[in-house]
């Protein structure tokens, strides 16, 4: 956050506090406090995250486990002749009250992988189910798989941006609850192993 943004945020916070102190109703005070908390979360500078450590993204508790190359397809996904796959395994725990699969944009590679802006396949590692809905409170290991075309240089490490969202009881457009305001929490660099025997990353 730049100096001007910090000054603007501090000024807005002090004015709202003064308004609340002047006699705003309790419901309004709670709404404003939530708004300021969400605003502060969105304007926090991205952090450098540690491999093997749990990351609270809002909807998910995410623990990056390992990254490796696969030359024979990964978790049942076919590859073209000569292609390889970069696989990032991450343990996800659904922290919401409903089953969901809103995890496709949870992480974004900053290291070039295959085609620009290519989306990964996401697979449940224990039974190779493609893009399942994950139940609340039940940790599952998921594999994010990107195809690397024949001839591309495999990275020795992959840097990922980890994104989070903020819960709102009512959104501004439809007045419905949900997770909004996707923002970058931080970046994570993982060494890339030679194959699926690569050990888990530990703190």
Short mmCIF file of the C-alpha atoms (twelve columns), coordinates in Angstrom:
data_MODEL
# 
_entry.id   MODEL 
# 
loop_
_atom_site.group_PDB 
_atom_site.id 
_atom_site.type_symbol 
_atom_site.label_atom_id 
_atom_site.label_alt_id 
_atom_site.label_comp_id 
_atom_site.label_asym_id 
_atom_site.label_seq_id 
_atom_site.Cartn_x 
_atom_site.Cartn_y 
_atom_site.Cartn_z 
_atom_site.pdbx_PDB_model_num 
ATOM 1   C CA . UNK A 1   0.000   0.000   0.000   1 
ATOM 2   C CA . UNK A 2   1.435   3.386   -0.973  1 
ATOM 3   C CA . UNK A 3   1.702   6.441   1.316   1 
ATOM 4   C CA . UNK A 4   -1.340  8.124   -0.255  1 
ATOM 5   C CA . UNK A 5   -3.464  4.977   0.159   1 
ATOM 6   C CA . UNK A 6   -2.401  4.626   3.812   1 
ATOM 7   C CA . UNK A 7   -3.313  8.251   4.483   1 
ATOM 8   C CA . UNK A 8   -6.692  7.859   2.740   1 
ATOM 9   C CA . UNK A 9   -7.481  4.664   4.655   1 
ATOM 10  C CA . UNK A 10  -6.462  6.183   8.009   1 
ATOM 11  C CA . UNK A 11  -8.560  9.293   7.341   1 
ATOM 12  C CA . UNK A 12  -11.604 7.214   6.339   1 
ATOM 13  C CA . UNK A 13  -11.235 5.025   9.420   1 
ATOM 14  C CA . UNK A 14  -10.999 8.007   11.794  1 
ATOM 15  C CA . UNK A 15  -14.040 9.684   10.220  1 
ATOM 16  C CA . UNK A 16  -16.133 6.526   10.476  1 
ATOM 17  C CA . UNK A 17  -15.095 6.005   14.100  1 
ATOM 18  C CA . UNK A 18  -16.139 9.569   14.852  1 
ATOM 19  C CA . UNK A 19  -19.467 8.985   13.092  1 
ATOM 20  C CA . UNK A 20  -20.082 5.830   15.149  1 
ATOM 21  C CA . UNK A 21  -19.175 7.648   18.375  1 
ATOM 22  C CA . UNK A 22  -21.589 10.416  17.472  1 
ATOM 23  C CA . UNK A 23  -24.549 8.034   17.774  1 
ATOM 24  C CA . UNK A 24  -24.771 5.607   14.860  1 
ATOM 25  C CA . UNK A 25  -27.030 2.614   15.528  1 
ATOM 26  C CA . UNK A 26  -25.470 -0.711  16.520  1 
ATOM 27  C CA . UNK A 27  -26.481 -2.424  13.252  1 
ATOM 28  C CA . UNK A 28  -24.872 0.343   11.238  1 
ATOM 29  C CA . UNK A 29  -21.776 0.180   13.420  1 
ATOM 30  C CA . UNK A 30  -21.431 -3.572  12.833  1 
ATOM 31  C CA . UNK A 31  -21.880 -3.136  9.075   1 
ATOM 32  C CA . UNK A 32  -19.255 -0.391  8.947   1 
ATOM 33  C CA . UNK A 33  -16.820 -2.405  11.053  1 
ATOM 34  C CA . UNK A 34  -17.190 -5.342  8.650   1 
ATOM 35  C CA . UNK A 35  -16.658 -3.072  5.675   1 
ATOM 36  C CA . UNK A 36  -13.509 -1.602  7.188   1 
ATOM 37  C CA . UNK A 37  -12.190 -5.079  8.016   1 
ATOM 38  C CA . UNK A 38  -12.743 -6.255  4.440   1 
ATOM 39  C CA . UNK A 39  -11.143 -3.077  3.081   1 
ATOM 40  C CA . UNK A 40  -8.128  -3.583  5.311   1 
ATOM 41  C CA . UNK A 41  -7.766  -7.221  4.217   1 
ATOM 42  C CA . UNK A 42  -7.853  -6.270  0.556   1 
ATOM 43  C CA . UNK A 43  -5.154  -3.630  1.010   1 
ATOM 44  C CA . UNK A 44  -2.729  -5.722  3.027   1 
ATOM 45  C CA . UNK A 45  0.523   -6.197  1.091   1 
ATOM 46  C CA . UNK A 46  1.049   -9.765  -0.226  1 
ATOM 47  C CA . UNK A 47  3.205   -11.941 2.013   1 
ATOM 48  C CA . UNK A 48  5.965   -14.445 1.253   1 
ATOM 49  C CA . UNK A 49  4.398   -17.780 2.205   1 
ATOM 50  C CA . UNK A 50  6.225   -20.872 3.464   1 
ATOM 51  C CA . UNK A 51  5.892   -24.296 1.796   1 
ATOM 52  C CA . UNK A 52  4.273   -26.918 4.011   1 
ATOM 53  C CA . UNK A 53  2.502   -24.318 6.158   1 
ATOM 54  C CA . UNK A 54  -1.323  -23.946 6.280   1 
ATOM 55  C CA . UNK A 55  -2.644  -20.835 4.500   1 
ATOM 56  C CA . UNK A 56  -6.017  -19.384 5.480   1 
ATOM 57  C CA . UNK A 57  -7.601  -18.147 2.238   1 
ATOM 58  C CA . UNK A 58  -11.075 -17.533 3.670   1 
ATOM 59  C CA . UNK A 59  -12.984 -20.384 2.066   1 
ATOM 60  C CA . UNK A 60  -10.098 -22.846 2.266   1 
ATOM 61  C CA . UNK A 61  -7.322  -23.869 4.579   1 
ATOM 62  C CA . UNK A 62  -4.629  -24.714 2.037   1 
ATOM 63  C CA . UNK A 63  -1.375  -26.555 2.779   1 
ATOM 64  C CA . UNK A 64  1.012   -26.850 -0.221  1 
ATOM 65  C CA . UNK A 65  2.651   -30.289 -0.148  1 
ATOM 66  C CA . UNK A 66  4.875   -30.855 -3.193  1 
ATOM 67  C CA . UNK A 67  5.553   -30.025 -6.851  1 
ATOM 68  C CA . UNK A 68  6.993   -32.399 -9.425  1 
ATOM 69  C CA . UNK A 69  7.167   -33.317 -13.118 1 
ATOM 70  C CA . UNK A 70  5.300   -36.240 -14.639 1 
ATOM 71  C CA . UNK A 71  6.044   -37.694 -18.062 1 
ATOM 72  C CA . UNK A 72  3.364   -40.382 -18.209 1 
ATOM 73  C CA . UNK A 73  0.237   -38.440 -17.434 1 
ATOM 74  C CA . UNK A 74  -0.789  -37.532 -13.926 1 
ATOM 75  C CA . UNK A 75  -3.747  -39.014 -12.058 1 
ATOM 76  C CA . UNK A 76  -5.241  -40.443 -15.226 1 
ATOM 77  C CA . UNK A 77  -4.893  -37.306 -17.353 1 
ATOM 78  C CA . UNK A 78  -3.543  -38.127 -20.823 1 
ATOM 79  C CA . UNK A 79  -0.584  -36.239 -22.289 1 
ATOM 80  C CA . UNK A 80  0.395   -35.743 -25.914 1 
ATOM 81  C CA . UNK A 81  3.541   -37.608 -27.036 1 
ATOM 82  C CA . UNK A 82  6.587   -35.783 -25.705 1 
ATOM 83  C CA . UNK A 83  4.599   -33.609 -23.297 1 
ATOM 84  C CA . UNK A 84  5.107   -33.564 -19.568 1 
ATOM 85  C CA . UNK A 85  2.952   -32.326 -16.718 1 
ATOM 86  C CA . UNK A 86  3.791   -30.056 -13.837 1 
ATOM 87  C CA . UNK A 87  1.877   -31.234 -10.771 1 
ATOM 88  C CA . UNK A 88  1.330   -29.203 -7.612  1 
ATOM 89  C CA . UNK A 89  -0.268  -31.123 -4.751  1 
ATOM 90  C CA . UNK A 90  -2.036  -29.137 -2.072  1 
ATOM 91  C CA . UNK A 91  -4.178  -30.209 0.871   1 
ATOM 92  C CA . UNK A 92  -7.482  -28.332 1.000   1 
ATOM 93  C CA . UNK A 93  -9.963  -28.115 3.854   1 
ATOM 94  C CA . UNK A 94  -13.344 -26.547 3.129   1 
ATOM 95  C CA . UNK A 95  -13.959 -23.972 5.883   1 
ATOM 96  C CA . UNK A 96  -17.522 -23.147 4.811   1 
ATOM 97  C CA . UNK A 97  -20.812 -24.824 5.755   1 
ATOM 98  C CA . UNK A 98  -21.509 -26.264 2.285   1 
ATOM 99  C CA . UNK A 99  -19.731 -28.552 -0.143  1 
ATOM 100 C CA . UNK A 100 -18.003 -26.625 -2.891  1 
ATOM 101 C CA . UNK A 101 -15.427 -26.590 -5.666  1 
ATOM 102 C CA . UNK A 102 -14.485 -22.921 -5.778  1 
ATOM 103 C CA . UNK A 103 -10.777 -23.746 -5.782  1 
ATOM 104 C CA . UNK A 104 -9.751  -23.379 -9.440  1 
ATOM 105 C CA . UNK A 105 -8.404  -19.851 -8.971  1 
ATOM 106 C CA . UNK A 106 -6.960  -20.485 -5.533  1 
ATOM 107 C CA . UNK A 107 -3.423  -20.538 -6.902  1 
ATOM 108 C CA . UNK A 108 -1.875  -18.997 -10.016 1 
ATOM 109 C CA . UNK A 109 1.581   -19.850 -11.392 1 
ATOM 110 C CA . UNK A 110 3.883   -16.862 -11.754 1 
ATOM 111 C CA . UNK A 111 6.543   -19.103 -13.295 1 
ATOM 112 C CA . UNK A 112 5.845   -19.673 -17.029 1 
ATOM 113 C CA . UNK A 113 4.241   -23.104 -17.500 1 
ATOM 114 C CA . UNK A 114 3.161   -24.323 -20.940 1 
ATOM 115 C CA . UNK A 115 0.667   -22.089 -22.726 1 
ATOM 116 C CA . UNK A 116 0.113   -18.594 -21.285 1 
ATOM 117 C CA . UNK A 117 -3.013  -18.362 -19.098 1 
ATOM 118 C CA . UNK A 118 -3.580  -22.121 -19.352 1 
ATOM 119 C CA . UNK A 119 -5.928  -23.412 -16.650 1 
ATOM 120 C CA . UNK A 120 -4.931  -26.493 -14.649 1 
ATOM 121 C CA . UNK A 121 -6.845  -29.709 -14.293 1 
ATOM 122 C CA . UNK A 122 -7.713  -30.270 -10.626 1 
ATOM 123 C CA . UNK A 123 -7.909  -33.880 -9.421  1 
ATOM 124 C CA . UNK A 124 -8.617  -35.580 -6.108  1 
ATOM 125 C CA . UNK A 125 -5.450  -37.629 -5.551  1 
ATOM 126 C CA . UNK A 126 -6.966  -40.540 -3.607  1 
ATOM 127 C CA . UNK A 127 -9.279  -41.732 -6.388  1 
ATOM 128 C CA . UNK A 128 -8.478  -39.513 -9.424  1 
ATOM 129 C CA . UNK A 129 -11.903 -37.846 -9.390  1 
ATOM 130 C CA . UNK A 130 -11.880 -34.745 -11.585 1 
ATOM 131 C CA . UNK A 131 -12.929 -31.474 -9.880  1 
ATOM 132 C CA . UNK A 132 -15.044 -32.907 -7.045  1 
ATOM 133 C CA . UNK A 133 -17.054 -30.818 -4.599  1 
ATOM 134 C CA . UNK A 134 -15.245 -30.975 -1.252  1 
ATOM 135 C CA . UNK A 135 -17.206 -31.468 1.964   1 
ATOM 136 C CA . UNK A 136 -16.913 -29.033 4.885   1 
ATOM 137 C CA . UNK A 137 -14.220 -29.813 7.437   1 
ATOM 138 C CA . UNK A 138 -12.816 -32.824 5.563   1 
ATOM 139 C CA . UNK A 139 -9.213  -32.246 4.345   1 
ATOM 140 C CA . UNK A 140 -8.466  -33.670 0.907   1 
ATOM 141 C CA . UNK A 141 -5.281  -33.715 -1.146  1 
ATOM 142 C CA . UNK A 142 -5.782  -32.169 -4.573  1 
ATOM 143 C CA . UNK A 143 -3.444  -32.131 -7.575  1 
ATOM 144 C CA . UNK A 144 -3.273  -29.094 -9.866  1 
ATOM 145 C CA . UNK A 145 -1.913  -30.316 -13.202 1 
ATOM 146 C CA . UNK A 146 -0.568  -28.162 -16.049 1 
ATOM 147 C CA . UNK A 147 0.515   -29.666 -19.375 1 
ATOM 148 C CA . UNK A 148 4.002   -28.667 -20.534 1 
ATOM 149 C CA . UNK A 149 4.423   -28.944 -24.323 1 
ATOM 150 C CA . UNK A 150 7.239   -30.979 -25.836 1 
ATOM 151 C CA . UNK A 151 10.437  -28.928 -25.911 1 
ATOM 152 C CA . UNK A 152 9.562   -26.582 -23.055 1 
ATOM 153 C CA . UNK A 153 12.171  -26.147 -20.327 1 
ATOM 154 C CA . UNK A 154 11.044  -27.621 -17.015 1 
ATOM 155 C CA . UNK A 155 11.425  -25.202 -14.093 1 
ATOM 156 C CA . UNK A 156 13.611  -26.092 -11.120 1 
ATOM 157 C CA . UNK A 157 11.157  -24.232 -8.904  1 
ATOM 158 C CA . UNK A 158 7.661   -22.852 -9.359  1 
ATOM 159 C CA . UNK A 159 6.394   -19.630 -7.829  1 
ATOM 160 C CA . UNK A 160 2.668   -19.449 -7.164  1 
ATOM 161 C CA . UNK A 161 0.371   -16.596 -6.176  1 
ATOM 162 C CA . UNK A 162 -2.160  -17.662 -3.535  1 
ATOM 163 C CA . UNK A 163 -5.497  -15.851 -3.677  1 
ATOM 164 C CA . UNK A 164 -8.162  -15.366 -1.024  1 
ATOM 165 C CA . UNK A 165 -11.688 -13.990 -0.840  1 
ATOM 166 C CA . UNK A 166 -13.742 -12.077 1.731   1 
ATOM 167 C CA . UNK A 167 -17.129 -13.279 2.999   1 
ATOM 168 C CA . UNK A 168 -20.066 -10.908 2.751   1 
ATOM 169 C CA . UNK A 169 -23.460 -11.604 4.281   1 
ATOM 170 C CA . UNK A 170 -24.955 -9.447  1.499   1 
ATOM 171 C CA . UNK A 171 -23.270 -8.467  -1.726  1 
ATOM 172 C CA . UNK A 172 -23.820 -5.016  -3.185  1 
ATOM 173 C CA . UNK A 173 -25.573 -6.189  -6.354  1 
ATOM 174 C CA . UNK A 174 -27.998 -8.945  -5.392  1 
ATOM 175 C CA . UNK A 175 -28.026 -8.778  -1.580  1 
ATOM 176 C CA . UNK A 176 -27.030 -12.436 -1.295  1 
ATOM 177 C CA . UNK A 177 -24.269 -13.996 0.838   1 
ATOM 178 C CA . UNK A 178 -21.057 -15.308 -0.656  1 
ATOM 179 C CA . UNK A 179 -17.298 -15.002 -1.059  1 
ATOM 180 C CA . UNK A 180 -16.151 -11.950 -3.003  1 
ATOM 181 C CA . UNK A 181 -13.268 -9.554  -3.608  1 
ATOM 182 C CA . UNK A 182 -10.629 -12.010 -4.753  1 
ATOM 183 C CA . UNK A 183 -7.194  -10.705 -3.805  1 
ATOM 184 C CA . UNK A 184 -3.623  -11.954 -3.602  1 
ATOM 185 C CA . UNK A 185 -2.585  -13.137 -0.143  1 
ATOM 186 C CA . UNK A 186 1.021   -13.834 -1.004  1 
ATOM 187 C CA . UNK A 187 3.488   -15.813 -3.095  1 
ATOM 188 C CA . UNK A 188 4.947   -19.232 -2.554  1 
ATOM 189 C CA . UNK A 189 8.010   -20.833 -4.162  1 
ATOM 190 C CA . UNK A 190 8.215   -24.626 -4.303  1 
ATOM 191 C CA . UNK A 191 11.110  -26.744 -5.622  1 
ATOM 192 C CA . UNK A 192 10.076  -29.013 -8.512  1 
ATOM 193 C CA . UNK A 193 10.949  -32.669 -8.037  1 
ATOM 194 C CA . UNK A 194 11.801  -35.178 -10.728 1 
ATOM 195 C CA . UNK A 195 8.728   -37.410 -10.303 1 
ATOM 196 C CA . UNK A 196 5.822   -38.416 -8.084  1 
ATOM 197 C CA . UNK A 197 8.188   -39.837 -5.432  1 
ATOM 198 C CA . UNK A 198 9.151   -36.271 -4.475  1 
ATOM 199 C CA . UNK A 199 8.671   -36.009 -0.675  1 
ATOM 200 C CA . UNK A 200 6.205   -33.651 0.923   1 
ATOM 201 C CA . UNK A 201 7.383   -30.193 1.888   1 
ATOM 202 C CA . UNK A 202 7.564   -29.724 5.633   1 
ATOM 203 C CA . UNK A 203 8.046   -26.538 7.667   1 
# 
